[in-house]
Amino acid sequence: MAKTVISTVALKNLSRRPVRTWCMIFFVFMLAASLFLSSVLVDSMESTIEKTTNRMGADVIVVPKEFEREMADSLFLGELCNFNFDKKWVENIAAVEGVKQASPQLYMETLDAACCSAPVQLVAYDPETDFIITSWLADENIPAPKKGEVIVGSLVTADAEGGNGILLFNELFPVVAHLEKTDTNYDTCVFMTYETAQEIMSSDKWYETFREEPVTDELASTVMIRIEEGVDKKDVARNINFKMDKASPVSAYTTSTIMSEAMEASASMKGYTSVLITVLLILVIVALICVFTITINERTKEFGILASLGASSSKLSGIVITEGLIIGLAGGLIGSAFSTVVLTIFSSTLETLLALPRLNSGISYLLMLGGKCLGLALIVSLAASLYSAYKVSRTNLDTLIKGEEL
């Protein structure tokens, strides 16, 4: 009963002063919304880097010199790319000490395909030496594609009758499998053998589009390398770069080096958001303490009347604390809800502006994050109201009734 009375009095006090109440809710709202949005951005970047690195499965990557950035954009952002070098260098790379497996891939020129919810990247690979795509297929018990067949990422939709084919450069290619969703650039890739790639590049539509003669078998865009157990990745990358001829068009990088710029951007964003949240946290607590203190000093007679009617010190302080919790609850809920709506409506815009491949939007993740923001909002509001609650509970009845400052 006492708790019900305290809650009722607290709600009536807040509703009688709507401007003051909404100002305090706004402070908490800003803190909750900032934490929610910044957490989504940082978590999205970190999870994409982790998923891309784990999914790639290569220890060292060889790409044409000066195309490291393009490779990183392809892996992290899913940007379409088209760079290549003479495939003859693959044998030299595979012979370097410490290299266990070396498999070439070719990123072909492509167009925005009408079949898909995103532009697609055509990727040719060698099933005999491959250890990346082959392992994905083995995990799902999918056979390797034959000549004329393709495997597509989760965002690539088949457009043939029966939903089992994809039209590329006016040619229909059977889709033998859809890969599971990875939330990486692989979701918008179309994988095929070098023989299938040669077939595409030999088509009239390909020549009409790019005015290029088919030379697929002679080219590679990258060489994915798995190193021997116990060997340092950096040593292998250095060995490849050292042993290649000076006229070599390629350079070797560890996976972490390729992704270093994205990792640094993620670390910087995390640092900036931590500072922002800390500053906001301090400002919100100070602002709420000031508002609560001013408000309590204006309400001393009110508390004096309640005390004279038999309200104990604990009940008086309970009213102040309850008001703080209500403000924290309202601000936290509104902040989390507002952030969710913003992320839902402007997700594409945010991804473009911040160069993010995609934002985390899973229901369980958003609920967990909303709970985290709500918890912080309640803690901050409670902490801000404790000083005023303490002052009210420690002040004698005469001072309260006279309306003197606490």
C-alpha positions as CSV (number, residue, x, y, z in Angstrom):
1,M,0.0,0.0,0.0
2,A,2.8,2.4,1.0
3,K,4.6,1.8,-2.3
4,T,1.3,2.5,-4.2
5,V,0.9,5.8,-2.4
6,I,4.5,6.8,-3.0
7,S,4.2,6.0,-6.8
8,T,0.9,7.9,-7.0
9,V,2.3,11.0,-5.3
10,A,5.4,10.8,-7.5
11,L,3.4,10.6,-10.7
12,K,1.2,13.5,-9.7
13,N,4.2,15.6,-8.8
14,L,5.7,15.0,-12.2
15,S,2.5,15.6,-14.1
16,R,1.9,18.9,-12.3
17,R,5.2,20.2,-13.7
18,P,5.2,19.0,-17.3
19,V,7.9,21.4,-18.6
20,R,10.4,20.4,-15.9
21,T,9.6,16.8,-16.2
22,W,10.0,16.6,-19.9
23,C,13.3,18.6,-19.7
24,M,14.7,15.9,-17.4
25,I,13.3,13.1,-19.6
26,F,15.0,14.8,-22.5
27,F,18.4,14.7,-20.8
28,V,18.0,11.0,-20.2
29,F,16.7,10.4,-23.7
30,M,19.8,12.0,-25.2
31,L,22.1,9.7,-23.2
32,A,20.1,6.6,-24.0
33,A,19.8,7.4,-27.7
34,S,23.5,8.3,-28.0
35,L,24.5,5.0,-26.3
36,F,22.1,3.0,-28.5
37,L,23.1,4.5,-31.8
38,S,26.9,4.5,-31.1
39,S,26.8,0.9,-29.9
40,V,25.0,-0.2,-33.1
41,L,27.6,1.5,-35.3
42,V,30.6,0.2,-33.4
43,D,29.2,-3.3,-33.0
44,S,28.2,-3.5,-36.7
45,M,31.7,-2.5,-37.8
46,E,33.5,-4.9,-35.4
47,S,31.2,-7.9,-36.2
48,T,31.6,-7.4,-40.0
49,I,35.4,-7.3,-39.7
50,E,35.3,-10.4,-37.5
51,K,32.9,-12.3,-39.8
52,T,34.8,-11.3,-43.0
53,T,38.2,-12.4,-41.5
54,N,36.8,-15.7,-40.2
55,R,34.8,-16.4,-43.3
56,M,37.7,-15.7,-45.7
57,G,39.9,-18.4,-44.1
58,A,43.1,-17.1,-45.7
59,D,46.2,-16.3,-43.7
60,V,47.9,-14.3,-46.4
61,I,46.5,-12.5,-49.5
62,V,48.4,-11.6,-52.6
63,V,47.0,-8.8,-54.7
64,P,48.4,-6.5,-57.4
65,K,50.6,-3.7,-56.1
66,E,48.7,-0.6,-55.0
67,F,45.4,-2.5,-54.9
68,E,45.4,-3.2,-51.2
69,R,42.8,-0.6,-50.5
70,E,40.5,-1.9,-53.3
71,M,40.8,-5.4,-51.9
72,A,39.9,-4.2,-48.4
73,D,36.9,-2.3,-49.8
74,S,35.8,-5.5,-51.6
75,L,36.1,-7.7,-48.5
76,F,34.7,-5.2,-46.0
77,L,32.2,-3.1,-47.9
78,G,31.4,-5.5,-50.7
79,E,32.5,-3.0,-53.3
80,L,32.8,-4.3,-56.9
81,C,36.4,-4.6,-58.0
82,N,38.2,-5.4,-61.2
83,F,42.0,-5.8,-61.0
84,N,44.2,-8.6,-62.1
85,F,47.7,-9.9,-62.9
86,D,49.3,-12.6,-64.9
87,K,48.5,-16.0,-63.5
88,K,52.0,-17.3,-64.1
89,W,53.0,-15.8,-60.7
90,V,50.8,-18.2,-58.8
91,E,53.3,-21.1,-59.2
92,N,56.2,-18.9,-57.8
93,I,54.0,-17.9,-54.8
94,A,53.0,-21.5,-54.1
95,A,56.7,-22.5,-54.0
96,V,57.6,-20.0,-51.2
97,E,58.7,-21.6,-47.9
98,G,55.8,-21.7,-45.4
99,V,53.0,-21.7,-48.0
100,K,50.8,-24.8,-47.5
101,Q,48.1,-23.9,-50.1
102,A,47.8,-21.2,-52.7
103,S,44.7,-20.7,-54.7
104,P,43.9,-18.0,-57.3
105,Q,40.7,-16.2,-57.7
106,L,39.6,-13.8,-60.5
107,Y,37.2,-10.9,-59.9
108,M,35.5,-10.3,-63.2
109,E,34.0,-7.1,-64.5
110,T,30.3,-7.1,-63.9
111,L,27.1,-5.0,-64.0
112,D,24.4,-4.2,-61.6
113,A,22.3,-7.3,-62.1
114,A,18.5,-7.0,-62.1
115,C,18.3,-10.5,-60.5
116,C,19.6,-9.3,-57.2
117,S,18.9,-7.0,-54.3
118,A,22.5,-5.7,-54.6
119,P,25.2,-5.5,-57.3
120,V,26.9,-8.8,-57.8
121,Q,30.6,-9.7,-58.0
122,L,31.5,-12.5,-60.3
123,V,34.3,-14.6,-58.8
124,A,36.1,-17.4,-60.6
125,Y,38.0,-19.9,-58.6
126,D,40.0,-23.2,-59.0
127,P,38.2,-26.1,-57.2
128,E,41.4,-28.2,-57.3
129,T,43.5,-25.8,-55.2
130,D,40.7,-23.9,-53.4
131,F,40.3,-24.2,-49.6
132,I,37.9,-21.4,-48.9
133,I,34.8,-21.9,-51.0
134,T,35.3,-25.6,-50.9
135,S,35.1,-25.6,-47.1
136,W,31.9,-23.6,-47.2
137,L,30.4,-26.2,-49.6
138,A,31.6,-29.1,-47.4
139,D,29.9,-27.5,-44.4
140,E,26.6,-27.6,-46.2
141,N,27.1,-30.9,-48.1
142,I,27.1,-29.0,-51.4
143,P,29.0,-30.5,-54.4
144,A,31.4,-28.2,-56.3
145,P,29.9,-26.5,-59.3
146,K,30.7,-28.0,-62.7
147,K,31.3,-26.1,-65.9
148,G,28.3,-23.9,-66.7
149,E,27.0,-24.0,-63.0
150,V,27.3,-21.3,-60.4
151,I,26.9,-20.9,-56.6
152,V,25.4,-17.7,-55.3
153,G,25.4,-15.7,-52.1
154,S,22.3,-15.3,-49.9
155,L,21.3,-11.9,-51.4
156,V,21.5,-13.2,-55.0
157,T,18.1,-14.4,-56.2
158,A,17.6,-16.9,-59.0
159,D,15.4,-15.6,-61.8
160,A,14.9,-18.6,-64.0
161,E,11.7,-20.6,-64.2
162,G,11.5,-22.7,-61.0
163,G,14.0,-20.3,-59.3
164,N,17.1,-22.4,-60.1
165,G,19.0,-20.3,-62.6
166,I,20.6,-16.8,-63.0
167,L,20.9,-14.8,-66.2
168,L,24.3,-13.3,-66.8
169,F,25.2,-11.5,-70.0
170,N,22.2,-13.0,-71.8
171,E,23.2,-16.6,-70.8
172,L,21.3,-18.7,-68.3
173,F,23.4,-20.5,-65.7
174,P,22.0,-23.1,-63.3
175,V,22.4,-22.2,-59.6
176,V,23.4,-25.4,-57.8
177,A,23.4,-23.8,-54.3
178,H,22.7,-20.7,-52.2
179,L,25.3,-20.1,-49.5
180,E,24.0,-19.3,-46.0
181,K,23.8,-15.6,-45.0
182,T,27.1,-14.3,-43.7
183,D,26.5,-10.6,-43.4
184,T,29.7,-10.1,-45.5
185,N,30.5,-9.2,-49.1
186,Y,30.2,-12.9,-50.0
187,D,26.4,-12.5,-49.8
188,T,26.5,-10.7,-53.1
189,C,29.0,-12.9,-54.9
190,V,28.4,-15.4,-57.8
191,F,31.1,-18.2,-57.6
192,M,32.1,-20.3,-60.6
193,T,34.9,-22.3,-62.0
194,Y,37.5,-20.7,-64.4
195,E,35.9,-22.7,-67.2
196,T,32.5,-21.1,-66.6
197,A,34.1,-17.7,-66.4
198,Q,35.8,-18.3,-69.7
199,E,32.4,-19.2,-71.2
200,I,30.9,-15.9,-69.9
201,M,33.8,-13.8,-71.2
202,S,33.6,-15.5,-74.6
203,S,30.0,-14.5,-75.1
204,D,29.0,-11.8,-77.5
205,K,27.3,-9.8,-74.8
206,W,30.5,-9.7,-72.7
207,Y,32.5,-8.3,-75.7
208,E,29.7,-5.9,-76.6
209,T,29.7,-4.6,-73.0
210,F,33.5,-4.4,-72.3
211,R,35.2,-4.7,-75.7
212,E,37.6,-7.2,-74.2
213,E,38.9,-10.4,-75.6
214,P,38.5,-13.5,-73.3
215,V,41.8,-14.2,-71.4
216,T,40.4,-15.7,-68.2
217,D,42.8,-18.7,-68.0
218,E,45.8,-16.3,-68.0
219,L,44.6,-14.0,-65.2
220,A,44.1,-13.9,-61.4
221,S,43.0,-11.1,-59.2
222,T,44.2,-12.5,-55.9
223,V,45.9,-15.5,-54.5
224,M,44.5,-16.8,-51.2
225,I,47.2,-18.5,-49.1
226,R,47.0,-20.9,-46.1
227,I,50.3,-21.2,-44.3
228,E,51.9,-24.2,-42.6
229,E,51.2,-24.8,-39.0
230,G,53.6,-23.0,-36.6
231,V,54.7,-20.5,-39.3
232,D,54.3,-16.8,-38.7
233,K,52.0,-15.1,-41.2
234,K,54.1,-12.0,-41.4
235,D,57.2,-14.0,-42.2
236,V,55.5,-15.8,-45.1
237,A,54.2,-12.5,-46.5
238,R,57.8,-11.0,-46.2
239,N,59.2,-14.1,-47.9
240,I,56.8,-13.8,-50.8
241,N,57.6,-10.2,-51.3
242,F,61.4,-10.8,-51.0
243,K,61.5,-13.7,-53.3
244,M,59.4,-12.2,-56.0
245,D,61.2,-10.7,-59.0
246,K,61.4,-6.8,-58.8
247,A,59.3,-6.8,-61.9
248,S,56.6,-8.7,-60.1
249,P,53.2,-6.9,-60.2
250,V,52.0,-8.4,-56.9
251,S,52.5,-7.9,-53.1
252,A,51.6,-10.1,-50.2
253,Y,49.7,-9.0,-47.1
254,T,48.5,-10.7,-44.0
255,T,44.7,-10.7,-43.6
256,S,45.0,-8.3,-40.6
257,T,47.1,-5.9,-42.8
258,I,44.5,-5.9,-45.5
259,M,41.8,-5.1,-43.0
260,S,44.0,-2.8,-40.9
261,E,42.3,0.4,-42.1
262,A,38.9,-0.9,-41.2
263,M,40.2,-2.1,-37.8
264,E,41.7,1.3,-37.1
265,A,38.5,3.1,-38.1
266,S,36.6,0.7,-35.8
267,A,39.0,1.4,-32.9
268,S,38.8,5.2,-33.5
269,M,35.0,5.1,-33.6
270,K,34.9,3.1,-30.4
271,G,37.2,5.6,-28.7
272,Y,35.2,8.6,-29.9
273,T,31.9,7.1,-28.8
274,S,33.4,6.2,-25.4
275,V,34.5,9.7,-24.8
276,L,31.1,11.0,-26.0
277,I,29.1,8.7,-23.8
278,T,31.3,9.6,-20.8
279,V,30.9,13.3,-21.3
280,L,27.2,12.9,-21.8
281,L,26.9,10.7,-18.7
282,I,28.6,13.4,-16.6
283,L,26.6,16.2,-18.1
284,V,23.3,14.4,-17.6
285,I,24.0,13.4,-14.0
286,V,25.0,17.0,-13.1
287,A,22.0,18.5,-14.9
288,L,19.6,16.1,-13.2
289,I,21.2,16.8,-9.8
290,C,20.8,20.5,-10.4
291,V,17.2,20.2,-11.5
292,F,16.3,17.9,-8.6
293,T,18.0,20.2,-6.1
294,I,16.2,23.3,-7.4
295,T,12.9,21.4,-7.5
296,I,13.2,20.0,-4.0
297,N,14.0,23.5,-2.6
298,E,10.8,24.7,-4.2
299,R,8.8,21.9,-2.7
300,T,10.0,22.0,0.9
301,K,6.6,23.2,2.2
302,E,4.9,20.3,0.3
303,F,7.2,17.8,2.0
304,G,6.6,19.6,5.3
305,I,2.9,19.1,5.0
306,L,3.3,15.4,4.1
307,A,5.6,15.0,7.1
308,S,3.1,16.6,9.4
309,L,0.5,14.3,8.1
310,G,2.6,11.3,9.2
311,A,4.8,10.6,6.2
312,S,8.1,9.2,7.4
313,S,11.6,10.3,6.2
314,S,11.9,7.1,4.2
315,K,8.6,7.8,2.4
316,L,9.6,11.3,1.6
317,S,12.9,10.2,0.1
318,G,11.0,7.3,-1.6
319,I,8.9,9.9,-3.5
320,V,12.0,11.7,-4.8
321,I,13.7,8.4,-5.8
322,T,10.5,7.1,-7.5
323,E,10.3,10.4,-9.5
324,G,13.9,9.8,-10.6
325,L,13.2,6.2,-11.6
326,I,10.1,7.2,-13.6
327,I,12.1,9.9,-15.5
328,G,14.9,7.3,-16.2
329,L,12.3,4.7,-17.4
330,A,10.6,7.2,-19.7
331,G,13.8,8.6,-21.1
332,G,15.4,5.2,-21.6
333,L,12.3,3.8,-23.4
334,I,11.9,6.8,-25.6
335,G,15.6,6.9,-26.4
336,S,15.7,3.2,-27.3
337,A,12.5,3.4,-29.4
338,F,13.6,6.5,-31.2
339,S,17.0,5.0,-32.1
340,T,15.4,1.8,-33.4
341,V,13.1,3.9,-35.6
342,V,16.0,6.0,-36.9
343,L,18.1,2.9,-37.7
344,T,15.1,1.2,-39.5
345,I,14.3,4.2,-41.6
346,F,17.8,5.6,-42.3
347,S,19.8,2.4,-42.3
348,S,20.9,2.7,-46.0
349,T,21.8,6.4,-45.6
350,L,23.9,5.7,-42.5
351,E,25.7,2.8,-44.2
352,T,26.6,5.1,-47.1
353,L,27.6,8.1,-45.0
354,L,29.7,6.0,-42.5
355,A,31.0,3.5,-45.1
356,L,29.6,0.6,-43.2
357,P,28.7,-2.6,-45.0
358,R,25.5,-3.2,-42.9
359,L,24.0,-2.4,-39.6
360,N,23.2,-4.9,-36.9
361,S,19.4,-5.1,-36.9
362,G,18.5,-8.5,-35.3
363,I,15.6,-8.4,-32.9
364,S,17.4,-10.1,-30.1
365,Y,20.4,-7.8,-30.5
366,L,18.2,-4.7,-30.4
367,L,16.3,-5.9,-27.4
368,M,19.5,-6.6,-25.6
369,L,20.9,-3.2,-26.4
370,G,17.6,-1.5,-25.5
371,G,17.8,-3.3,-22.1
372,K,21.4,-2.0,-21.6
373,C,20.4,1.6,-22.5
374,L,17.3,1.4,-20.2
375,G,19.4,0.1,-17.4
376,L,21.9,2.9,-17.7
377,A,19.1,5.5,-17.9
378,L,17.6,4.1,-14.6
379,I,21.0,4.1,-12.9
380,V,21.8,7.6,-13.9
381,S,18.4,9.0,-12.9
382,L,18.6,7.1,-9.6
383,A,22.0,8.4,-8.9
384,A,20.9,12.0,-9.6
385,S,17.9,11.7,-7.3
386,L,19.8,10.2,-4.3
387,Y,21.3,13.5,-3.2
388,S,17.9,15.2,-3.1
389,A,16.4,12.2,-1.4
390,Y,19.1,12.2,1.3
391,K,18.6,16.0,1.9
392,V,14.8,15.5,2.3
393,S,15.1,12.6,4.7
394,R,17.7,14.3,6.9
395,T,15.9,17.7,7.2
396,N,13.7,18.3,10.3
397,L,10.0,19.0,10.2
398,D,10.2,22.7,11.2
399,T,12.6,23.5,8.3
400,L,10.4,21.7,5.8
401,I,7.2,23.5,7.0
402,K,9.0,26.9,6.9
403,G,10.0,26.3,3.3
404,E,13.7,27.0,4.0
405,E,16.4,25.9,1.5
406,L,17.7,22.5,2.2
